[in-house]
Amino acid sequence: MIIEQKDAQYIRMTESPVGGLIASLAVPTIVSMLVSSIYNMADTWFVSKLGTSASAAVGIVFSLLAIIQAIGFMIGMGSGSMISRLLGACENDRANEVAASGFYLSFCLGLLLAIAGMYYLDPLMHLLGATRSILPFARQYAFYILFAAPVMTACFLLNNVLRSEGKAQLAMFGIVSGGVLNCFLDPLFIFTFKMGIGGAAIATALSQCVSFVILLSPFLRGKTVTRLKMASVARNPVVYLQILKNGLPSFCRQGLSSVATVALNVNAAVYGDAAVAGVSIVGRIFMTVFSITLGIGQGFQPVLGYNYGAKKYGRVREAIFFTLKSSSVAMIVCALVGYCKASALMRLFIADDAAVISIGSVALQAQSLAVPLIPMMVVCNMTFQGLGRSMTATILSMARQGIFFMPIILVFPRLFGLFGVQIAQALADVCTFLVCLPFMYKFLKELDAETAKLDTTEA
């Protein structure tokens, strides 16, 4: 029965029409990412009722969440990209080894982060940009987030392994269940139980625990191709190095996102709590928009891995162009809404602070202009990471929030004041898009050469 299940999944991933296959994997991923973004925004919305400093604290701790995500995605994406290619090459035992090793590694690293973060909690909050008025709120919110860090990192691993197998619906169910629960628990803990901003953090922590149990259950019930048995855990350190190497682009992307958020908050704090709150809200809105194209890209990645591992290069090329076209259409629509309805979107979060609305609206409009360029960055990153070309993928993942954003956020506020803070991310996105173009062009040429070589061999 298990062998038949594995064969059926292999046939589906390597023979089904590419467009329909990516859509079937992308839609559940988009839904789960949107729900994750919505419950992150729910925290922002409910906490904003506690005041501007509390709202800004959520933005400060968002940097900490980005660090947790960086660890989870590093192990999860590193394992997932390997698993897709191994399953495509019919090396299922090695795929089991990677899945089990990645699971226990992610939990242990999350635990180490939690212990270190709690011990140095106040210095960490200062480092992330908390002002004296924001610190009490940030400290309370961060404590419970750190408590749940091991479960959160493990959730990212389980989610990515399920997607790498082509079981995006199972992954979606786990993420969505936790997200919906969080939206109900937020008002209950914050207002009914009078727990304030700490209640929002507890709601998030409990929701992540529920997601963890649901995501783990398919593995325990034998509904997956890979297994998480202790007997499959690698004794060879090379396996862990390969996971980390393949996941390095994700770590750089998420880690630099955290550093970039800190830099943004620090530069915004010069202009007061309203500026920190404004750019933080824009970050949450944009995360929702970004989740759409990222979801399509994550639906594309297992299709890429399976078919590249099976040497079906024509399907790889078809998958790339389908993903670019579909995600570009979605981003153009989001860009139009974001630009035309910027003020209205800001008022959804904090209707009674004109300064926050004004600052956030300009930042949101600037970001909307660059949104249509995002699909090329996502597809380019995921292509090279999915194929195990970690060096290229790492450089590209560092471009957006590191190579370009950091110099811009350090220089432009000094030249243009607050406006420099508001346009920094959009300028970094334009630069990253221009860098990705030649990398993608070169890869497509290589793909054509591999196809020609294969055709010659078969002839």
Secondary structure as the mmCIF struct_conf table of DSSP 4:
data_model
#
loop_
_struct_conf.conf_type_id
_struct_conf.id
_struct_conf.beg_label_comp_id
_struct_conf.beg_label_asym_id
_struct_conf.beg_label_seq_id
_struct_conf.end_label_comp_id
_struct_conf.end_label_asym_id
_struct_conf.end_label_seq_id
HELX_RH_AL_P HELX_RH_AL_P1 ILE A 2 GLU A 15
BEND BEND1 SER A 16 SER A 16
HELX_RH_AL_P HELX_RH_AL_P2 VAL A 18 SER A 48
TURN_TY1_P TURN_TY1_P1 LYS A 49 LEU A 50
HELX_RH_AL_P HELX_RH_AL_P3 THR A 52 GLY A 88
TURN_TY1_P TURN_TY1_P2 ALA A 89 CYS A 90
HELX_RH_AL_P HELX_RH_AL_P4 ASN A 92 TYR A 119
TURN_TY1_P TURN_TY1_P3 TYR A 120 TYR A 120
HELX_RH_AL_P HELX_RH_AL_P5 LEU A 121 LEU A 127
TURN_TY1_P TURN_TY1_P4 LEU A 128 GLY A 129
TURN_TY1_P TURN_TY1_P5 ARG A 132 ILE A 134
HELX_RH_AL_P HELX_RH_AL_P6 LEU A 135 PHE A 147
TURN_TY1_P TURN_TY1_P6 ALA A 148 ALA A 148
HELX_RH_AL_P HELX_RH_AL_P7 ALA A 149 SER A 164
TURN_TY1_P TURN_TY1_P7 GLU A 165 GLY A 166
HELX_RH_AL_P HELX_RH_AL_P8 ALA A 168 PRO A 187
HELX_RH_PI_P HELX_RH_PI_P1 LEU A 188 THR A 192
BEND BEND2 PHE A 193 PHE A 193
HELX_RH_AL_P HELX_RH_AL_P9 GLY A 196 LEU A 220
TURN_TY1_P TURN_TY1_P8 ARG A 221 GLY A 222
BEND BEND3 THR A 224 THR A 226
HELX_RH_3T_P HELX_RH_3T_P1 MET A 230 SER A 232
BEND BEND4 VAL A 233 VAL A 233
BEND BEND5 ASN A 236 ASN A 236
HELX_RH_AL_P HELX_RH_AL_P10 PRO A 237 ALA A 269
TURN_TY1_P TURN_TY1_P9 VAL A 270 TYR A 271
HELX_RH_AL_P HELX_RH_AL_P11 ASP A 273 GLY A 309
TURN_TY1_P TURN_TY1_P10 ALA A 310 LYS A 311
HELX_RH_AL_P HELX_RH_AL_P12 TYR A 313 CYS A 340
TURN_TY1_P TURN_TY1_P11 LYS A 341 LYS A 341
HELX_RH_AL_P HELX_RH_AL_P13 ALA A 342 ARG A 347
TURN_TY1_P TURN_TY1_P12 LEU A 348 PHE A 349
TURN_TY1_P TURN_TY1_P13 ALA A 351 ASP A 352
HELX_RH_AL_P HELX_RH_AL_P14 ALA A 354 ALA A 370
HELX_RH_3T_P HELX_RH_3T_P2 VAL A 371 LEU A 373
HELX_RH_AL_P HELX_RH_AL_P15 ILE A 374 GLY A 386
TURN_TY1_P TURN_TY1_P14 LEU A 387 GLY A 388
HELX_RH_AL_P HELX_RH_AL_P16 SER A 390 MET A 398
HELX_RH_PI_P HELX_RH_PI_P2 ALA A 399 PHE A 404
HELX_RH_AL_P HELX_RH_AL_P17 PHE A 405 PHE A 416
TURN_TY1_P TURN_TY1_P15 GLY A 417 GLY A 417
HELX_RH_AL_P HELX_RH_AL_P18 LEU A 418 GLU A 458
#
